[in-house]
């Protein structure tokens, strides 16, 4: 037969209160929950969102006419970005070949990718003053400003 321990046992007579969990926001928006709240007489608030369900920004009469961002950009900015000029391209190539360097070696010396040097020499790059300054320092040639 099992034996019982003979220690001191006491009973806890304090009441235990069980509470319901707080409902989540998604549960409160459920149509069944809303109908139940209306039937029980609870306060229900309906808020109509401004331009809900539309993809129009600023289409209300108060905001004024809608502005097309593409049209705005095309009117204020030039159509094409300025590229490296032919004289700068040729100056880079001549100076690099005079020092008997490859594009990869020049790129390594100025801490840029080889593709960047290739883009400058082919005229595809948008001129960056920092990159041009590094090339000037390594190649000992003037690439920016007026040529004297």
C-alpha positions in Angstrom: 0.0 0.0 0.0 1.2 3.5 -0.7 2.2 5.5 2.3 1.3 9.1 3.0 3.8 11.7 4.2 3.1 13.0 7.6 4.2 16.6 7.1 2.2 19.7 7.9 -0.5 20.4 5.3 -2.6 23.5 5.2 -5.3 24.6 2.9 -5.3 28.0 1.1 -8.8 29.5 1.4 -8.0 32.8 -0.5 -10.4 33.4 -3.4 -9.0 32.9 -6.9 -10.3 35.5 -9.4 -10.3 34.5 -13.1 -10.5 37.3 -15.7 -11.1 37.2 -19.4 -8.4 38.2 -21.7 -8.6 41.6 -23.4 -10.0 41.3 -26.9 -7.7 42.0 -29.8 -8.4 44.8 -32.3 -9.1 42.4 -35.1 -11.7 40.6 -32.9 -13.4 44.0 -32.2 -13.7 44.7 -36.0 -15.3 41.3 -36.7 -18.9 41.8 -38.0 -20.3 39.2 -35.5 -18.7 41.1 -32.6 -20.0 44.4 -33.8 -23.6 43.1 -34.2 -23.4 41.5 -30.8 -22.3 44.8 -29.3 -25.2 46.6 -31.0 -27.7 44.1 -29.7 -26.4 44.4 -26.1 -26.5 48.2 -26.3 -22.8 48.8 -26.0 -21.2 51.9 -27.5 -20.2 51.3 -31.1 -18.3 53.9 -33.1 -18.0 53.9 -36.9 -15.2 56.1 -38.4 -15.0 56.6 -42.2 -11.4 56.8 -43.3 -10.4 59.6 -45.7 -9.9 58.2 -49.3 -10.2 54.6 -47.9 -9.8 52.0 -50.6 -8.5 54.3 -53.3 -5.0 54.7 -54.7 -5.3 58.5 -55.2 -3.2 60.8 -53.2 -4.4 64.4 -52.8 -7.5 63.8 -54.9 -9.9 65.6 -52.5 -11.3 69.0 -53.3 -9.6 70.4 -50.2 -6.1 69.3 -51.3 -6.4 70.8 -54.7 -5.6 69.2 -58.0 -3.4 66.1 -57.9 0.2 66.6 -59.1 1.8 64.1 -61.4 5.3 63.5 -60.0 6.7 62.3 -63.3 5.6 65.5 -65.1 7.0 67.6 -62.3 10.4 65.9 -62.5 10.6 66.1 -66.2 10.0 69.9 -66.2 12.5 70.8 -63.4 15.4 68.5 -64.3 17.3 68.0 -67.5 16.5 65.0 -69.5 20.0 63.5 -69.5 22.8 63.7 -67.0 26.1 65.2 -68.0 28.7 62.6 -69.0 32.5 62.7 -69.0 33.7 64.9 -71.9 35.9 63.6 -74.8 38.9 65.7 -73.7 38.8 64.3 -70.2 38.4 60.7 -71.5 41.4 61.1 -73.7 43.5 62.8 -71.0 42.9 59.9 -68.7 43.8 57.3 -71.3 46.9 59.2 -72.4 48.2 59.7 -68.9 47.5 56.1 -67.9 49.2 54.7 -71.0 52.2 57.1 -70.5 52.7 55.7 -67.0 52.3 52.1 -68.5 49.3 51.3 -66.2 46.3 49.1 -66.8 42.8 50.1 -65.9 42.9 47.6 -63.1 46.1 49.1 -61.6 44.8 52.6 -61.8 41.6 51.5 -60.1 43.5 49.8 -57.3 45.6 53.0 -56.8 42.5 55.2 -56.5 40.5 52.7 -54.5 37.7 52.3 -57.0 36.4 49.3 -59.1 38.0 48.6 -62.5 34.6 49.2 -64.1 34.6 52.8 -62.8 37.9 53.5 -64.6 36.5 51.9 -67.7 33.4 54.0 -67.6 35.4 57.2 -67.3 37.6 56.2 -70.3 34.6 55.2 -72.4 32.5 58.3 -71.5 29.7 56.4 -69.8 30.3 57.8 -66.3 28.7 60.8 -64.7 31.7 62.8 -63.5 32.3 62.6 -59.8 34.7 65.3 -58.5 36.2 63.0 -55.8 37.1 60.3 -58.4 38.5 62.9 -60.8 40.7 64.3 -58.0 42.1 60.9 -57.1 42.9 60.3 -60.8 44.6 63.7 -61.1 46.8 62.9 -58.1 47.8 59.4 -59.3 48.2 60.3 -63.0 49.8 63.8 -62.5 47.4 65.4 -65.0 44.7 68.1 -64.7 41.2 66.7 -65.4 39.0 69.3 -63.8 38.4 73.0 -64.5 39.9 75.1 -67.3 42.9 73.5 -69.1 45.9 75.8 -69.3 
